[in-house]
Amino acid sequence: MTTYAQDVTVRGKVTSHGEGMAGVTIVVKDSNGRQGTITSIDGDYLLKVDGKGSLVFSYIGYETMEVPVKGRTTVNVEMKETSLAVDEVVITVPYGTVKKSTFTGSAGVVDKKLIASSQVSSVSKALQGSVAGLQSFSTSGQPGEDASIYIRGIGSANASTNPLYVVDGVPYDGALSSISSQDIASITVLKDAAAATLYGSRAANGVIMITTKQGVDSAPVIELSAKYGFSSRAVRDYDQLSTNDYFTLQWEAMRNKYMDDGHSTEDAAQRSSSELISTIGINPYGSKYGQPVGIDGKLVAGATPLWDDSWEDALTQDAHYTDLSARISGGSKKTKYYFSLGYLDDQGAYICSGFKRYTLRTNITSDLRDWLQVGLNVSGTHSIQDYPKQNDTAIGNIVLAARSLPSFYPVYERNPDNGEYLRDDDGNKIYDYGNYRKSSYRGYNFVQSMPYDKNEIKRDAASVRGYLQVAPLKGLTYKMSLSIDYNSKFSHDYTNPTYGKEPLVGSVSKHNYRTTGMTFNNVVNWEHNFKELHNIRLMAGQEYYEYNTSNFGGSRSGVITDGFFEPDAASTLTGFSGNSDQYKLLSYFGSAEYSFNQRYFLSASMRTDGSSRFHPDNRWGTFWSFGASWKIHQESFMKSVADRWLSNLSLRASYGAQGNDNVGYYAYQELYGIGSFLGETTLHASRLATPDLSWETNLNFNIGLDFGFLNNRINGTIEYFNRASKDLLFSRDLVSSSGFSSIDANIGKLKNYGWEFTVNATPVLTRDWTWRLSVNMTTYKNKIVQLPTEVMWQGSKKWVQGGSLYDFWLYEWGGVDPETGDAQWAYYDADGTRHLTDDYSALTSDKKVKAGSSLPKLSGGFQSDLTWKDLSLSMLFSYGIGGKIYNNDITMLMRVNGGNGDSMSKELLNRWTPENTNTDIPRLTQDGTSKFTSSSTRWLVDRSFLRLKTITLNYNLPKKWLHPLTLKDASVFVQGENMLTFSKQQGLDPEQPVSGMASFRYPAMKTISFGINVKL
């Protein structure tokens, strides 16, 4: 037996293609567990090692090499570029992990760089464009809000369409904004039945698997990260009329109204000039110009606005973005740990909006015995969200207020003669509440009042995930897990009694929403190889899930004095309510996988769920899937091409059924309402019992082709999917004598089908340069197969068999009559003859036409990662092609009825006049019956867009700079979020809900930040 010296000084050189290679990490594996060093700029290294140990050489893009020392004093190595094969990519699946190359289902993996570089308070907003088949619609740019995620279309009309979120192998019941992106190790998107059936009814809309970071077998590693940046609106708001244009166009609208009423041109002009100021309510030109617009419709000579106040500027802020985190990880062969602390301060673009979050996470695993492992993941989050009203037509909507108040209404009171600020006795400017305004904002000044109000949401979230795993025999494991998710949402709204619209009484309300989700499961896995040709994996499990909700809240008015935010400071009770509920799910599941010669793969799974949402006679649903894949490139008849240029060619197919029980807590029960009448308590039936109500079912078919060329420097996937939903929940009409108009029943069918494409390429791969490209695209259609009635109207959507849930049906805009300037709408006779009318009130619903779908025809993203030595530049673009948005935002800016003093769009400069007859904007008038902004295809906009979602420029500091500082790694970077946006209509943020209805929502945020990562 050969023996070697205990301590040996080893020197050598690391090369690639014959040249010295710098930056290679060398780990010393010896009895002392010592860590290695880094090669010099020429690839040379020198270190001391146990003579019986070994050296492990690793570098990104190159194969890892382990070389035994065997007493030698010189060890030279030649690094080889990795094959870029996908065979070793590991993905997270229900109750375990598998190699992507052996997986029969459909799954997509989100690039780790996208997660790490995200600058959003919810990781859901970072997923747009990341994976084929996944669509992320950010319905609000408010910091702290989650995006709406859809996987392979919309699988239900009335039940939930949200995917299932799974964190560390267990379904997660909290908000994604409670998870720090710095703690996430990987995100996998499961898209078909073969991938998600084992999660049963909760996985009907796909699954997003989130795995948090774990410790590794190493000495303690400390990582510090810091980002600081600035945020603003990603898209500039709509262009509006200047004060001069506003006054002249309002004059024109008034004159036209008088002429329509029979006044002569001269009289109409005179009346308009004399009444213009009283109609608008203020004269920004000063008392010297009592009639700033002459009878010719032009500003009189010398008339100049004395002020031009931007309410958008006044109601927005210089927002800052701060993200700090500290992480410690490490461990031994027996025990591994990961600890993290995080702080996020994401200020909003508008005043009194923002999101602060504090996070703590601890992940520990320990092998107590060779056959016994335990693990515990604990996380806690506390967040404070300042959430002013922002998503409807209410006066308090800060986004709408900033847009609607024109600049001639001053923020502070002005001297009407010279425009100077008026000040109080202390010399402070006086806020102008505009009691003279002719708009709906008369008496309001949110610039002053909002800082004294409170619109706050506090969330406390805690997650505990613990498990015990036993391996009594080789290949056999038993795992018992218990997980609890606790979430408390506390909203506090307060209106101050000092500043605001008179009369001021003040009000306060508080509501608490608390949920607790508990999952307990037992899973047995067995895997065995037979003669190295056959591999079998069997799994069986049981799961119990319980979800408890509780909420209560109340409101009072008559706050006695400002600064007291609690209900006790108000005199009058105006409301109080509360309720609680419980949902239970008991499940049994199992799966089997077989592979032959690592070439042919078969899988099958089954799960049966019993849901408390259904009557005991219909409580249980059984769901299943089958899948198969074939590595064609490994066949003997493919050897000649496989050896030359074909790296991978695999065919996959799967089919299965999944249920959806997310149809409400009282899905089958008869319900009663409690009220009062003449001081007596009343009880009345509010819902009929539906004992026959049962599961909505999704039938998923998937077929995919994976390919790779030139040592996988070009690789990708082509997939076709067909997702058929049946037994959808709809309301069936009842005869009026029953006392009810309808009853819920499983009577609908829906289908989503389409294609997904993903292509990855590495055009450049040298010692110093690496350039990787990736593009994904999804195209799908949503089709209604069966409805309870021939036609169902959902606002601007008309549901008919053969159509889509997202088809717009509107009156067709007929343009402007070039002779009169009147707005026109088109309708069609039974024989298809097209007619035009200027009488909107005469149109009936049968005259509406199909005007396109809100769903994009094609969506996806493309990514570029360019690295030169220690400098890297990464970019992700997201895009959508086709689809429609109904732009309610612009209709609010195109109104001139009644001279209401609201802002108006710059587009009105192109209105019809006798000199400008070739236009799509009608003649201006203050006739309230003109239906100038009536609902029609006029307001449909192409929702196509291209957005630079993220961009990161990172520089890894040279190792020779770090050694004196005892640092392992350090990098500095600059990042951008939503930096560029290209879309069809100026001012419209293309990230709108899947419904395609744009309605005064908080816009997406653009963030630029600078940061540093340090590893000790």
Secondary structure, 3 states (H helix, E strand, C coil): CCCCCCEEEEEEEEEECCEECCCCEEEEECCCCCCCCECCCCCEEEEEEECCCEEEEECCCECCEEEECCCCCECCEECCECCCCCCCCEEEECCEEEEHHHCCCCEEEECHHHHHHCCCCCHHHHCCCCCCCEEEECCCCCCCCCCEEEECCCCCCCCCCCCEEEECCEECCCCHHHCCHHHEEEEEEECCHHHHHHHHHHHCCCEEEEEECCCCCEEEEEEEEEEEEEEEECCCCCCECCHHHHHHHHHHHHHHHHHHCCCCHHHHHHHHHHHHHHHHCCCCCCCCCCCCECCCCCECCCCCCCCCCCHHHHCECCEEEEEEEEEEEEECCCEEEEEEEEEEEEECCECCCEEEEEEEEEEEEEEEECCEEEEEEEEEEEEEEECCCCCCCCCCCHHHHHHHCCCCCCCECECCCCCCECECCCCCECECCCCCCCCCCCCCCHHHHHHHCEEEEEEEEEEEEEEEEEEEECCEEEEEEEEEEEEEEEEEEEECCCCCCCCCCCEEEEEEEEEEEEEEEEEEEEEEEECCCEEEEEEEEEEEEEEEEEEEEEEEEEECCCCCCCHHHEEEEEEEEEEEEEEEEEEEEEEEEEEECCCEEEEEEEEEEEECCCCHHHCEEEEEEEEEEEEHHHCHHHHHHHHHCEEEEEEEEEEEEEEECCCCCCCCCCEEEEEEECCEEEEEEEECCCCCCCCEEEEEEEEEEEEEECCCCEEEEEEEEEEEEEEEEEEEECCHHHCCCEEEEEEEEEEEEEEEEEEEEEEEECCCEEEEEEEEEEEEEEEEEECCCCEEEECCEEEECCCCCCEEEECEEEEECCCCCCEEEEEECCCCCEEEECCHHHCCHHHCEEEEECCCCEEEEEEEEEEECCEEEEEEEEEEECCEEEEHHHHHHCCCHHHCCCCCEHHHHHECECCECCCCECCCCCCCCCCCCCCCHHHEEECCEEEEEEEEEEEECCHHHHHHHCCCEEEEEEEEEEEEEEECCCCCCCCCCCCCEECCCCCCEEEEEEEEEEEC
